[in-house]
C-alpha cells in the first residue's frame, strides 16, 4: 500500500511539473531552481578541491619549515667559525 502511495505522489509531482512548465512564470522559477542546483553542485566540488589544496599546502609548509630549520644551523656555525678565524688572524702577530 505504501508503494502505491509513493507511485501516486510521484505521478502528482510529474503532473505538477508538466503543468508548471506550460506557465511562463513557473517555468522561469523551475529553470532558476535547476540552475541553482547545478551551481551549488559545482561550488561544492570546488570547495572540496580547495580543502585538499589547503591540506597539501599545510604539509608543504611543514616540510619547508623543517628544511629551513636544518639549513640554518650549519650556516650559523660556519659564520661563527669564520668570524673566529678572522679574529685569530687579527690578533696573531704577522
PDB file of N, CA, C and O in Angstrom:
ATOM      1  N   UNK A   1       0.825  -1.195   0.000  1.00  0.00           N
ATOM      2  CA  UNK A   1       0.000   0.000   0.000  1.00  0.00           C
ATOM      3  C   UNK A   1       0.870   1.259   0.000  1.00  0.00           C
ATOM      4  O   UNK A   1       0.539   2.240  -0.666  1.00  0.00           O
ATOM      5  N   UNK A   2       1.977   1.234   0.743  1.00  0.00           N
ATOM      6  CA  UNK A   2       2.855   2.396   0.783  1.00  0.00           C
ATOM      7  C   UNK A   2       3.468   2.642  -0.593  1.00  0.00           C
ATOM      8  O   UNK A   2       3.686   3.783  -1.001  1.00  0.00           O
ATOM      9  N   UNK A   3       3.742   1.546  -1.296  1.00  0.00           N
ATOM     10  CA  UNK A   3       4.320   1.700  -2.627  1.00  0.00           C
ATOM     11  C   UNK A   3       3.321   2.386  -3.560  1.00  0.00           C
ATOM     12  O   UNK A   3       3.709   3.197  -4.401  1.00  0.00           O
ATOM     13  N   UNK A   4       2.068   2.069  -3.414  1.00  0.00           N
ATOM     14  CA  UNK A   4       1.029   2.682  -4.224  1.00  0.00           C
ATOM     15  C   UNK A   4       0.943   4.184  -3.928  1.00  0.00           C
ATOM     16  O   UNK A   4       0.743   4.991  -4.836  1.00  0.00           O
ATOM     17  N   UNK A   5       1.093   4.547  -2.666  1.00  0.00           N
ATOM     18  CA  UNK A   5       1.053   5.958  -2.286  1.00  0.00           C
ATOM     19  C   UNK A   5       2.238   6.714  -2.885  1.00  0.00           C
ATOM     20  O   UNK A   5       2.089   7.846  -3.345  1.00  0.00           O
ATOM     21  N   UNK A   6       3.417   6.083  -2.878  1.00  0.00           N
ATOM     22  CA  UNK A   6       4.594   6.717  -3.467  1.00  0.00           C
ATOM     23  C   UNK A   6       4.425   6.872  -4.976  1.00  0.00           C
ATOM     24  O   UNK A   6       4.837   7.879  -5.553  1.00  0.00           O
ATOM     25  N   UNK A   7       3.826   5.885  -5.602  1.00  0.00           N
ATOM     26  CA  UNK A   7       3.585   5.964  -7.042  1.00  0.00           C
ATOM     27  C   UNK A   7       2.638   7.104  -7.361  1.00  0.00           C
ATOM     28  O   UNK A   7       2.855   7.854  -8.313  1.00  0.00           O
ATOM     29  N   UNK A   8       1.587   7.233  -6.564  1.00  0.00           N
ATOM     30  CA  UNK A   8       0.630   8.328  -6.784  1.00  0.00           C
ATOM     31  C   UNK A   8       1.285   9.682  -6.553  1.00  0.00           C
ATOM     32  O   UNK A   8       1.055  10.632  -7.302  1.00  0.00           O
ATOM     33  N   UNK A   9       2.100   9.761  -5.509  1.00  0.00           N
ATOM     34  CA  UNK A   9       2.807  11.015  -5.215  1.00  0.00           C
ATOM     35  C   UNK A   9       3.753  11.376  -6.355  1.00  0.00           C
ATOM     36  O   UNK A   9       3.818  12.537  -6.760  1.00  0.00           O
ATOM     37  N   UNK A  10       4.483  10.400  -6.873  1.00  0.00           N
ATOM     38  CA  UNK A  10       5.393  10.652  -7.983  1.00  0.00           C
ATOM     39  C   UNK A  10       4.612  11.112  -9.210  1.00  0.00           C
ATOM     40  O   UNK A  10       5.046  12.010  -9.931  1.00  0.00           O
ATOM     41  N   UNK A  11       3.456  10.490  -9.442  1.00  0.00           N
ATOM     42  CA  UNK A  11       2.627  10.869 -10.586  1.00  0.00           C
ATOM     43  C   UNK A  11       2.128  12.306 -10.443  1.00  0.00           C
ATOM     44  O   UNK A  11       2.123  13.070 -11.408  1.00  0.00           O
ATOM     45  N   UNK A  12       1.710  12.664  -9.227  1.00  0.00           N
ATOM     46  CA  UNK A  12       1.254  14.036  -8.990  1.00  0.00           C
ATOM     47  C   UNK A  12       2.386  15.034  -9.210  1.00  0.00           C
ATOM     48  O   UNK A  12       2.178  16.109  -9.774  1.00  0.00           O
ATOM     49  N   UNK A  13       3.581  14.670  -8.761  1.00  0.00           N
ATOM     50  CA  UNK A  13       4.736  15.543  -8.954  1.00  0.00           C
ATOM     51  C   UNK A  13       5.034  15.749 -10.426  1.00  0.00           C
ATOM     52  O   UNK A  13       5.326  16.866 -10.853  1.00  0.00           O
ATOM     53  N   UNK A  14       4.961  14.675 -11.207  1.00  0.00           N
ATOM     54  CA  UNK A  14       5.206  14.785 -12.644  1.00  0.00           C
ATOM     55  C   UNK A  14       4.135  15.650 -13.311  1.00  0.00           C
ATOM     56  O   UNK A  14       4.442  16.461 -14.184  1.00  0.00           O
ATOM     57  N   UNK A  15       2.884  15.474 -12.896  1.00  0.00           N
ATOM     58  CA  UNK A  15       1.795  16.294 -13.452  1.00  0.00           C
ATOM     59  C   UNK A  15       2.012  17.763 -13.130  1.00  0.00           C
ATOM     60  O   UNK A  15       1.820  18.632 -13.981  1.00  0.00           O
ATOM     61  N   UNK A  16       2.414  18.034 -11.895  1.00  0.00           N
ATOM     62  CA  UNK A  16       2.646  19.413 -11.473  1.00  0.00           C
ATOM     63  C   UNK A  16       3.756  20.042 -12.303  1.00  0.00           C
ATOM     64  O   UNK A  16       3.622  21.173 -12.772  1.00  0.00           O
ATOM     65  N   UNK A  17       4.850  19.314 -12.483  1.00  0.00           N
ATOM     66  CA  UNK A  17       5.974  19.844 -13.256  1.00  0.00           C
ATOM     67  C   UNK A  17       5.556  20.080 -14.704  1.00  0.00           C
ATOM     68  O   UNK A  17       5.948  21.074 -15.315  1.00  0.00           O
ATOM     69  N   UNK A  18       4.758  19.161 -15.249  1.00  0.00           N
ATOM     70  CA  UNK A  18       4.277  19.323 -16.623  1.00  0.00           C
ATOM     71  C   UNK A  18       3.419  20.555 -16.779  1.00  0.00           C
ATOM     72  O   UNK A  18       3.582  21.311 -17.737  1.00  0.00           O
ATOM     73  N   UNK A  19       2.501  20.766 -15.844  1.00  0.00           N
ATOM     74  CA  UNK A  19       1.634  21.946 -15.910  1.00  0.00           C
ATOM     75  C   UNK A  19       2.424  23.223 -15.638  1.00  0.00           C
ATOM     76  O   UNK A  19       2.184  24.255 -16.266  1.00  0.00           O
ATOM     77  N   UNK A  20       3.360  23.149 -14.706  1.00  0.00           N
ATOM     78  CA  UNK A  20       4.142  24.328 -14.355  1.00  0.00           C
ATOM     79  C   UNK A  20       5.040  24.759 -15.511  1.00  0.00           C
ATOM     80  O   UNK A  20       5.320  25.946 -15.681  1.00  0.00           O
ATOM     81  N   UNK A  21       5.487  23.793 -16.301  1.00  0.00           N
ATOM     82  CA  UNK A  21       6.370  24.149 -17.416  1.00  0.00           C
ATOM     83  C   UNK A  21       5.609  24.900 -18.514  1.00  0.00           C
ATOM     84  O   UNK A  21       6.216  25.600 -19.325  1.00  0.00           O
ATOM     85  N   UNK A  22       4.295  24.755 -18.536  1.00  0.00           N
ATOM     86  CA  UNK A  22       3.497  25.486 -19.523  1.00  0.00           C
ATOM     87  C   UNK A  22       3.274  26.938 -19.117  1.00  0.00           C
ATOM     88  O   UNK A  22       3.051  27.795 -19.973  1.00  0.00           O
ATOM     89  N   UNK A  23       3.331  27.217 -17.837  1.00  0.00           N
ATOM     90  CA  UNK A  23       3.176  28.573 -17.324  1.00  0.00           C
ATOM     91  C   UNK A  23       4.535  29.279 -17.418  1.00  0.00           C
ATOM     92  O   UNK A  23       5.517  28.787 -16.862  1.00  0.00           O
ATOM     93  N   UNK A  24       4.609  30.414 -18.106  1.00  0.00           N
ATOM     94  CA  UNK A  24       5.913  31.075 -18.283  1.00  0.00           C
ATOM     95  C   UNK A  24       6.592  31.464 -16.966  1.00  0.00           C
ATOM     96  O   UNK A  24       7.804  31.298 -16.823  1.00  0.00           O
ATOM     97  N   UNK A  25       5.839  31.968 -16.028  1.00  0.00           N
ATOM     98  CA  UNK A  25       6.438  32.376 -14.747  1.00  0.00           C
ATOM     99  C   UNK A  25       6.943  31.164 -13.989  1.00  0.00           C
ATOM    100  O   UNK A  25       8.065  31.163 -13.482  1.00  0.00           O
ATOM    101  N   UNK A  26       6.117  30.137 -13.911  1.00  0.00           N
ATOM    102  CA  UNK A  26       6.529  28.922 -13.208  1.00  0.00           C
ATOM    103  C   UNK A  26       7.698  28.256 -13.920  1.00  0.00           C
ATOM    104  O   UNK A  26       8.574  27.679 -13.275  1.00  0.00           O
ATOM    105  N   UNK A  27       7.715  28.332 -15.233  1.00  0.00           N
ATOM    106  CA  UNK A  27       8.811  27.758 -15.999  1.00  0.00           C
ATOM    107  C   UNK A  27      10.130  28.455 -15.660  1.00  0.00           C
ATOM    108  O   UNK A  27      11.158  27.797 -15.502  1.00  0.00           O
ATOM    109  N   UNK A  28      10.098  29.783 -15.549  1.00  0.00           N
ATOM    110  CA  UNK A  28      11.308  30.531 -15.176  1.00  0.00           C
ATOM    111  C   UNK A  28      11.762  30.171 -13.767  1.00  0.00           C
ATOM    112  O   UNK A  28      12.958  30.062 -13.496  1.00  0.00           O
ATOM    113  N   UNK A  29      10.791  29.989 -12.872  1.00  0.00           N
ATOM    114  CA  UNK A  29      11.142  29.615 -11.494  1.00  0.00           C
ATOM    115  C   UNK A  29      11.790  28.239 -11.478  1.00  0.00           C
ATOM    116  O   UNK A  29      12.790  28.037 -10.788  1.00  0.00           O
ATOM    117  N   UNK A  30      11.240  27.294 -12.224  1.00  0.00           N
ATOM    118  CA  UNK A  30      11.821  25.955 -12.293  1.00  0.00           C
ATOM    119  C   UNK A  30      13.217  25.985 -12.913  1.00  0.00           C
ATOM    120  O   UNK A  30      14.125  25.304 -12.438  1.00  0.00           O
ATOM    121  N   UNK A  31      13.385  26.769 -13.966  1.00  0.00           N
ATOM    122  CA  UNK A  31      14.703  26.886 -14.585  1.00  0.00           C
ATOM    123  C   UNK A  31      15.716  27.467 -13.606  1.00  0.00           C
ATOM    124  O   UNK A  31      16.853  27.004 -13.520  1.00  0.00           O
ATOM    125  N   UNK A  32      15.290  28.472 -12.882  1.00  0.00           N
ATOM    126  CA  UNK A  32      16.190  29.091 -11.899  1.00  0.00           C
ATOM    127  C   UNK A  32      16.562  28.098 -10.807  1.00  0.00           C
ATOM    128  O   UNK A  32      17.714  28.047 -10.378  1.00  0.00           O
ATOM    129  N   UNK A  33      15.596  27.312 -10.358  1.00  0.00           N
ATOM    130  CA  UNK A  33      15.871  26.310  -9.323  1.00  0.00           C
ATOM    131  C   UNK A  33      16.841  25.256  -9.834  1.00  0.00           C
ATOM    132  O   UNK A  33      17.734  24.827  -9.102  1.00  0.00           O
ATOM    133  N   UNK A  34      16.676  24.837 -11.071  1.00  0.00           N
ATOM    134  CA  UNK A  34      17.584  23.828 -11.636  1.00  0.00           C
ATOM    135  C   UNK A  34      18.987  24.412 -11.807  1.00  0.00           C
ATOM    136  O   UNK A  34      19.976  23.727 -11.545  1.00  0.00           O
ATOM    137  N   UNK A  35      19.082  25.669 -12.245  1.00  0.00           N
ATOM    138  CA  UNK A  35      20.386  26.308 -12.382  1.00  0.00           C
ATOM    139  C   UNK A  35      21.051  26.469 -11.020  1.00  0.00           C
ATOM    140  O   UNK A  35      22.261  26.286 -10.882  1.00  0.00           O
ATOM    141  N   UNK A  36      20.262  26.808 -10.031  1.00  0.00           N
ATOM    142  CA  UNK A  36      20.802  26.955  -8.682  1.00  0.00           C
ATOM    143  C   UNK A  36      21.358  25.630  -8.187  1.00  0.00           C
ATOM    144  O   UNK A  36      22.430  25.587  -7.584  1.00  0.00           O
ATOM    145  N   UNK A  37      20.631  24.551  -8.439  1.00  0.00           N
ATOM    146  CA  UNK A  37      21.104  23.230  -8.029  1.00  0.00           C
ATOM    147  C   UNK A  37      22.431  22.904  -8.702  1.00  0.00           C
ATOM    148  O   UNK A  37      23.353  22.411  -8.052  1.00  0.00           O
ATOM    149  N   UNK A  38      22.532  23.179 -10.002  1.00  0.00           N
ATOM    150  CA  UNK A  38      23.775  22.908 -10.724  1.00  0.00           C
ATOM    151  C   UNK A  38      24.926  23.750 -10.188  1.00  0.00           C
ATOM    152  O   UNK A  38      26.046  23.259 -10.047  1.00  0.00           O
ATOM    153  N   UNK A  39      24.655  24.999  -9.894  1.00  0.00           N
ATOM    154  CA  UNK A  39      25.698  25.884  -9.361  1.00  0.00           C
ATOM    155  C   UNK A  39      26.157  25.448  -7.978  1.00  0.00           C
ATOM    156  O   UNK A  39      27.345  25.508  -7.664  1.00  0.00           O
ATOM    157  N   UNK A  40      25.220  25.014  -7.163  1.00  0.00           N
ATOM    158  CA  UNK A  40      25.578  24.544  -5.818  1.00  0.00           C
ATOM    159  C   UNK A  40      26.427  23.279  -5.919  1.00  0.00           C
ATOM    160  O   UNK A  40      27.389  23.115  -5.169  1.00  0.00           O
ATOM    161  N   UNK A  41      26.075  22.388  -6.842  1.00  0.00           N
ATOM    162  CA  UNK A  41      26.885  21.181  -7.048  1.00  0.00           C
ATOM    163  C   UNK A  41      28.298  21.540  -7.473  1.00  0.00           C
ATOM    164  O   UNK A  41      29.272  20.991  -6.958  1.00  0.00           O
ATOM    165  N   UNK A  42      28.401  22.468  -8.416  1.00  0.00           N
ATOM    166  CA  UNK A  42      29.713  22.899  -8.891  1.00  0.00           C
ATOM    167  C   UNK A  42      30.515  23.554  -7.778  1.00  0.00           C
ATOM    168  O   UNK A  42      31.711  23.301  -7.630  1.00  0.00           O
ATOM    169  N   UNK A  43      29.859  24.385  -7.007  1.00  0.00           N
ATOM    170  CA  UNK A  43      30.531  25.063  -5.902  1.00  0.00           C
ATOM    171  C   UNK A  43      31.012  24.070  -4.845  1.00  0.00           C
ATOM    172  O   UNK A  43      32.112  24.218  -4.313  1.00  0.00           O
ATOM    173  N   UNK A  44      30.205  23.073  -4.542  1.00  0.00           N
ATOM    174  CA  UNK A  44      30.618  22.088  -3.538  1.00  0.00           C
ATOM    175  C   UNK A  44      31.822  21.285  -4.032  1.00  0.00           C
ATOM    176  O   UNK A  44      32.689  20.926  -3.235  1.00  0.00           O
ATOM    177  N   UNK A  45      31.887  20.999  -5.329  1.00  0.00           N
ATOM    178  CA  UNK A  45      33.056  20.302  -5.878  1.00  0.00           C
ATOM    179  C   UNK A  45      34.301  21.172  -5.754  1.00  0.00           C
ATOM    180  O   UNK A  45      35.379  20.681  -5.417  1.00  0.00           O
ATOM    181  N   UNK A  46      34.151  22.454  -6.026  1.00  0.00           N
ATOM    182  CA  UNK A  46      35.296  23.361  -5.916  1.00  0.00           C
ATOM    183  C   UNK A  46      35.779  23.483  -4.479  1.00  0.00           C
ATOM    184  O   UNK A  46      36.982  23.526  -4.221  1.00  0.00           O
ATOM    185  N   UNK A  47      34.839  23.537  -3.549  1.00  0.00           N
ATOM    186  CA  UNK A  47      35.215  23.666  -2.135  1.00  0.00           C
ATOM    187  C   UNK A  47      35.967  22.420  -1.685  1.00  0.00           C
ATOM    188  O   UNK A  47      36.951  22.512  -0.951  1.00  0.00           O
ATOM    189  N   UNK A  48      35.496  21.243  -2.133  1.00  0.00           N
ATOM    190  CA  UNK A  48      36.218  20.016  -1.788  1.00  0.00           C
ATOM    191  C   UNK A  48      37.635  20.062  -2.346  1.00  0.00           C
ATOM    192  O   UNK A  48      38.576  19.608  -1.695  1.00  0.00           O
ATOM    193  N   UNK A  49      37.788  20.605  -3.537  1.00  0.00           N
ATOM    194  CA  UNK A  49      39.117  20.737  -4.123  1.00  0.00           C
ATOM    195  C   UNK A  49      39.987  21.701  -3.338  1.00  0.00           C
ATOM    196  O   UNK A  49      41.186  21.470  -3.186  1.00  0.00           O
ATOM    197  N   UNK A  50      39.400  22.773  -2.839  1.00  0.00           N
ATOM    198  CA  UNK A  50      40.158  23.731  -2.029  1.00  0.00           C
ATOM    199  C   UNK A  50      40.604  23.121  -0.711  1.00  0.00           C
ATOM    200  O   UNK A  50      41.707  23.397  -0.239  1.00  0.00           O
ATOM    201  N   UNK A  51      39.758  22.297  -0.118  1.00  0.00           N
ATOM    202  CA  UNK A  51      40.128  21.654   1.140  1.00  0.00           C
ATOM    203  C   UNK A  51      41.339  20.754   0.936  1.00  0.00           C
ATOM    204  O   UNK A  51      42.236  20.721   1.779  1.00  0.00           O
ATOM    205  N   UNK A  52      41.372  20.028  -0.169  1.00  0.00           N
ATOM    206  CA  UNK A  52      42.526  19.181  -0.461  1.00  0.00           C
ATOM    207  C   UNK A  52      43.775  20.021  -0.699  1.00  0.00           C
ATOM    208  O   UNK A  52      44.866  19.654  -0.262  1.00  0.00           O
ATOM    209  N   UNK A  53      43.619  21.139  -1.387  1.00  0.00           N
ATOM    210  CA  UNK A  53      44.770  22.021  -1.603  1.00  0.00           C
ATOM    211  C   UNK A  53      45.284  22.610  -0.293  1.00  0.00           C
ATOM    212  O   UNK A  53      46.493  22.746  -0.107  1.00  0.00           O
ATOM    213  N   UNK A  54      44.376  22.961   0.613  1.00  0.00           N
ATOM    214  CA  UNK A  54      44.797  23.505   1.901  1.00  0.00           C
ATOM    215  C   UNK A  54      45.576  22.464   2.701  1.00  0.00           C
ATOM    216  O   UNK A  54      46.575  22.794   3.340  1.00  0.00           O
ATOM    217  N   UNK A  55      45.130  21.219   2.670  1.00  0.00           N
ATOM    218  CA  UNK A  55      45.857  20.154   3.376  1.00  0.00           C
ATOM    219  C   UNK A  55      47.246  19.976   2.782  1.00  0.00           C
ATOM    220  O   UNK A  55      48.232  19.836   3.506  1.00  0.00           O
ATOM    221  N   UNK A  56      47.309  19.985   1.458  1.00  0.00           N
ATOM    222  CA  UNK A  56      48.595  19.820   0.795  1.00  0.00           C
ATOM    223  C   UNK A  56      49.522  20.992   1.095  1.00  0.00           C
ATOM    224  O   UNK A  56      50.718  20.806   1.316  1.00  0.00           O
ATOM    225  N   UNK A  57      48.961  22.200   1.101  1.00  0.00           N
ATOM    226  CA  UNK A  57      49.742  23.388   1.415  1.00  0.00           C
ATOM    227  C   UNK A  57      50.292  23.321   2.841  1.00  0.00           C
ATOM    228  O   UNK A  57      51.446  23.674   3.083  1.00  0.00           O
ATOM    229  N   UNK A  58      49.476  22.874   3.766  1.00  0.00           N
ATOM    230  CA  UNK A  58      49.928  22.753   5.155  1.00  0.00           C
ATOM    231  C   UNK A  58      51.081  21.757   5.258  1.00  0.00           C
ATOM    232  O   UNK A  58      52.047  21.999   5.981  1.00  0.00           O
ATOM    233  N   UNK A  59      50.984  20.644   4.540  1.00  0.00           N
ATOM    234  CA  UNK A  59      52.070  19.663   4.551  1.00  0.00           C
ATOM    235  C   UNK A  59      53.348  20.244   3.967  1.00  0.00           C
ATOM    236  O   UNK A  59      54.436  20.036   4.504  1.00  0.00           O
ATOM    237  N   UNK A  60      53.211  20.968   2.873  1.00  0.00           N
ATOM    238  CA  UNK A  60      54.389  21.574   2.248  1.00  0.00           C
ATOM    239  C   UNK A  60      55.010  22.642   3.139  1.00  0.00           C
ATOM    240  O   UNK A  60      56.233  22.766   3.198  1.00  0.00           O
ATOM    241  N   UNK A  61      54.178  23.412   3.830  1.00  0.00           N
ATOM    242  CA  UNK A  61      54.709  24.424   4.739  1.00  0.00           C
ATOM    243  C   UNK A  61      55.493  23.776   5.870  1.00  0.00           C
ATOM    244  O   UNK A  61      56.525  24.299   6.288  1.00  0.00           O
ATOM    245  N   UNK A  62      55.014  22.650   6.363  1.00  0.00           N
ATOM    246  CA  UNK A  62      55.742  21.931   7.419  1.00  0.00           C
ATOM    247  C   UNK A  62      57.085  21.442   6.900  1.00  0.00           C
ATOM    248  O   UNK A  62      58.101  21.533   7.589  1.00  0.00           O
ATOM    249  N   UNK A  63      57.078  20.917   5.659  1.00  0.00           N
ATOM    250  CA  UNK A  63      58.329  20.427   5.085  1.00  0.00           C
ATOM    251  C   UNK A  63      59.327  21.561   4.888  1.00  0.00           C
ATOM    252  O   UNK A  63      60.516  21.403   5.168  1.00  0.00           O
ATOM    253  N   UNK A  64      58.846  22.696   4.410  1.00  0.00           N
ATOM    254  CA  UNK A  64      59.729  23.842   4.191  1.00  0.00           C
ATOM    255  C   UNK A  64      60.283  24.339   5.519  1.00  0.00           C
ATOM    256  O   UNK A  64      61.471  24.642   5.626  1.00  0.00           O
ATOM    257  N   UNK A  65      59.429  24.423   6.526  1.00  0.00           N
ATOM    258  CA  UNK A  65      59.888  24.881   7.845  1.00  0.00           C
ATOM    259  C   UNK A  65      60.940  23.924   8.398  1.00  0.00           C
ATOM    260  O   UNK A  65      61.915  24.353   9.014  1.00  0.00           O
ATOM    261  N   UNK A  66      60.738  22.639   8.178  1.00  0.00           N
ATOM    262  CA  UNK A  66      61.693  21.645   8.665  1.00  0.00           C
ATOM    263  C   UNK A  66      63.026  21.792   7.934  1.00  0.00           C
ATOM    264  O   UNK A  66      64.089  21.730   8.551  1.00  0.00           O
ATOM    265  N   UNK A  67      62.962  21.988   6.607  1.00  0.00           N
ATOM    266  CA  UNK A  67      64.189  22.158   5.831  1.00  0.00           C
ATOM    267  C   UNK A  67      64.903  23.453   6.191  1.00  0.00           C
ATOM    268  O   UNK A  67      66.130  23.476   6.278  1.00  0.00           O
ATOM    269  N   UNK A  68      64.158  24.519   6.399  1.00  0.00           N
ATOM    270  CA  UNK A  68      64.779  25.785   6.786  1.00  0.00           C
ATOM    271  C   UNK A  68      65.430  25.672   8.150  1.00  0.00           C
ATOM    272  O   UNK A  68      66.490  26.254   8.381  1.00  0.00           O
ATOM    273  N   UNK A  69      64.824  24.944   9.042  1.00  0.00           N
ATOM    274  CA  UNK A  69      65.400  24.765  10.374  1.00  0.00           C
ATOM    275  C   UNK A  69      66.716  24.031  10.306  1.00  0.00           C
ATOM    276  O   UNK A  69      67.649  24.385  11.027  1.00  0.00           O
ATOM    277  N   UNK A  70      66.825  23.012   9.457  1.00  0.00           N
ATOM    278  CA  UNK A  70      68.069  22.263   9.311  1.00  0.00           C
ATOM    279  C   UNK A  70      69.109  23.070   8.538  1.00  0.00           C
ATOM    280  O   UNK A  70      70.305  22.943   8.798  1.00  0.00           O
ATOM    281  N   UNK A  71      68.680  23.876   7.615  1.00  0.00           N
ATOM    282  CA  UNK A  71      69.601  24.660   6.794  1.00  0.00           C
ATOM    283  C   UNK A  71      70.252  25.793   7.559  1.00  0.00           C
ATOM    284  O   UNK A  71      71.357  26.209   7.210  1.00  0.00           O
ATOM    285  N   UNK A  72      69.620  26.292   8.564  1.00  0.00           N
ATOM    286  CA  UNK A  72      70.153  27.453   9.291  1.00  0.00           C
ATOM    287  C   UNK A  72      71.265  27.071  10.263  1.00  0.00           C
ATOM    288  O   UNK A  72      72.181  27.862  10.488  1.00  0.00           O
ATOM    289  N   UNK A  73      71.201  25.894  10.832  1.00  0.00           N
ATOM    290  CA  UNK A  73      72.195  25.509  11.840  1.00  0.00           C
ATOM    291  C   UNK A  73      73.615  25.450  11.270  1.00  0.00           C
ATOM    292  O   UNK A  73      74.515  26.045  11.863  1.00  0.00           O
ATOM    293  N   UNK A  74      73.857  24.768  10.159  1.00  0.00           N
ATOM    294  CA  UNK A  74      75.236  24.759   9.636  1.00  0.00           C
ATOM    295  C   UNK A  74      75.695  26.129   9.169  1.00  0.00           C
ATOM    296  O   UNK A  74      76.865  26.476   9.335  1.00  0.00           O
ATOM    297  N   UNK A  75      74.799  26.911   8.591  1.00  0.00           N
ATOM    298  CA  UNK A  75      75.174  28.239   8.124  1.00  0.00           C
ATOM    299  C   UNK A  75      75.586  29.108   9.303  1.00  0.00           C
ATOM    300  O   UNK A  75      76.540  29.878   9.195  1.00  0.00           O
ATOM    301  N   UNK A  76      74.896  29.000  10.407  1.00  0.00           N
ATOM    302  CA  UNK A  76      75.226  29.800  11.585  1.00  0.00           C
ATOM    303  C   UNK A  76      76.568  29.359  12.159  1.00  0.00           C
ATOM    304  O   UNK A  76      77.359  30.202  12.584  1.00  0.00           O
ATOM    305  N   UNK A  77      76.841  28.060  12.180  1.00  0.00           N
ATOM    306  CA  UNK A  77      78.104  27.592  12.745  1.00  0.00           C
ATOM    307  C   UNK A  77      79.273  27.938  11.834  1.00  0.00           C
ATOM    308  O   UNK A  77      80.368  28.208  12.326  1.00  0.00           O
ATOM    309  N   UNK A  78      79.072  27.937  10.518  1.00  0.00           N
ATOM    310  CA  UNK A  78      80.164  28.295   9.617  1.00  0.00           C
ATOM    311  C   UNK A  78      80.502  29.774   9.749  1.00  0.00           C
ATOM    312  O   UNK A  78      81.666  30.156   9.623  1.00  0.00           O
ATOM    313  N   UNK A  79      79.499  30.611  10.001  1.00  0.00           N
ATOM    314  CA  UNK A  79      79.762  32.038  10.184  1.00  0.00           C
ATOM    315  C   UNK A  79      80.555  32.269  11.461  1.00  0.00           C
ATOM    316  O   UNK A  79      81.454  33.109  11.491  1.00  0.00           O
ATOM    317  N   UNK A  80      80.230  31.539  12.502  1.00  0.00           N
ATOM    318  CA  UNK A  80      80.955  31.752  13.761  1.00  0.00           C
ATOM    319  C   UNK A  80      82.385  31.262  13.638  1.00  0.00           C
ATOM    320  O   UNK A  80      83.292  31.885  14.191  1.00  0.00           O
ATOM    321  N   UNK A  81      82.614  30.161  12.929  1.00  0.00           N
ATOM    322  CA  UNK A  81      83.998  29.711  12.770  1.00  0.00           C
ATOM    323  C   UNK A  81      84.781  30.663  11.882  1.00  0.00           C
ATOM    324  O   UNK A  81      85.969  30.892  12.107  1.00  0.00           O
ATOM    325  N   UNK A  82      84.115  31.224  10.866  1.00  0.00           N
ATOM    326  CA  UNK A  82      84.795  32.197  10.011  1.00  0.00           C
ATOM    327  C   UNK A  82      85.131  33.443  10.816  1.00  0.00           C
ATOM    328  O   UNK A  82      86.206  34.021  10.653  1.00  0.00           O
ATOM    329  N   UNK A  83      84.233  33.849  11.667  1.00  0.00           N
ATOM    330  CA  UNK A  83      84.484  35.028  12.496  1.00  0.00           C
ATOM    331  C   UNK A  83      85.617  34.746  13.472  1.00  0.00           C
ATOM    332  O   UNK A  83      86.440  35.624  13.728  1.00  0.00           O
ATOM    333  N   UNK A  84      85.674  33.545  14.017  1.00  0.00           N
ATOM    334  CA  UNK A  84      86.752  33.193  14.943  1.00  0.00           C
ATOM    335  C   UNK A  84      88.093  33.171  14.226  1.00  0.00           C
ATOM    336  O   UNK A  84      89.090  33.640  14.775  1.00  0.00           O
ATOM    337  N   UNK A  85      88.137  32.637  13.014  1.00  0.00           N
ATOM    338  CA  UNK A  85      89.397  32.588  12.276  1.00  0.00           C
ATOM    339  C   UNK A  85      89.867  33.980  11.881  1.00  0.00           C
ATOM    340  O   UNK A  85      91.066  34.257  11.873  1.00  0.00           O
ATOM    341  N   UNK A  86      88.906  34.869  11.547  1.00  0.00           N
ATOM    342  CA  UNK A  86      89.266  36.255  11.245  1.00  0.00           C
ATOM    343  C   UNK A  86      89.804  36.951  12.484  1.00  0.00           C
ATOM    344  O   UNK A  86      90.758  37.725  12.401  1.00  0.00           O
ATOM    345  N   UNK A  87      89.202  36.681  13.622  1.00  0.00           N
ATOM    346  CA  UNK A  87      89.663  37.293  14.869  1.00  0.00           C
ATOM    347  C   UNK A  87      91.043  36.778  15.223  1.00  0.00           C
ATOM    348  O   UNK A  87      91.883  37.531  15.714  1.00  0.00           O
ATOM    349  N   UNK A  88      91.284  35.495  14.977  1.00  0.00           N
ATOM    350  CA  UNK A  88      92.600  34.916  15.278  1.00  0.00           C
ATOM    351  C   UNK A  88      93.675  35.517  14.379  1.00  0.00           C
ATOM    352  O   UNK A  88      94.804  35.733  14.820  1.00  0.00           O
ATOM    353  N   UNK A  89      93.331  35.787  13.128  1.00  0.00           N
ATOM    354  CA  UNK A  89      94.298  36.368  12.206  1.00  0.00           C
ATOM    355  C   UNK A  89      94.687  37.782  12.629  1.00  0.00           C
ATOM    356  O   UNK A  89      95.841  38.191  12.501  1.00  0.00           O
ATOM    357  N   UNK A  90      93.682  38.529  13.145  1.00  0.00           N
ATOM    358  CA  UNK A  90      93.934  39.897  13.543  1.00  0.00           C
ATOM    359  C   UNK A  90      94.811  39.963  14.788  1.00  0.00           C
ATOM    360  O   UNK A  90      95.645  40.860  14.915  1.00  0.00           O
ATOM    361  N   UNK A  91      94.626  39.017  15.703  1.00  0.00           N
ATOM    362  CA  UNK A  91      95.380  39.054  16.951  1.00  0.00           C
ATOM    363  C   UNK A  91      96.749  38.406  16.819  1.00  0.00           C
ATOM    364  O   UNK A  91      97.640  38.700  17.616  1.00  0.00           O
ATOM    365  N   UNK A  92      96.940  37.547  15.851  1.00  0.00           N
ATOM    366  CA  UNK A  92      98.238  36.894  15.722  1.00  0.00           C
ATOM    367  C   UNK A  92      99.252  37.867  15.112  1.00  0.00           C
ATOM    368  O   UNK A  92      98.921  38.597  14.178  1.00  0.00           O
ATOM    369  N   UNK A  93     100.469  37.884  15.626  1.00  0.00           N
ATOM    370  CA  UNK A  93     101.462  38.779  15.098  1.00  0.00           C
ATOM    371  C   UNK A  93     101.949  38.301  13.723  1.00  0.00           C
ATOM    372  O   UNK A  93     102.272  37.125  13.557  1.00  0.00           O
ATOM    373  N   UNK A  94     102.000  39.187  12.760  1.00  0.00           N
ATOM    374  CA  UNK A  94     102.463  38.828  11.414  1.00  0.00           C
ATOM    375  C   UNK A  94     103.767  39.469  11.097  1.00  0.00           C
ATOM    376  O   UNK A  94     104.301  39.275  10.005  1.00  0.00           O
TER     377      UNK A  94
END
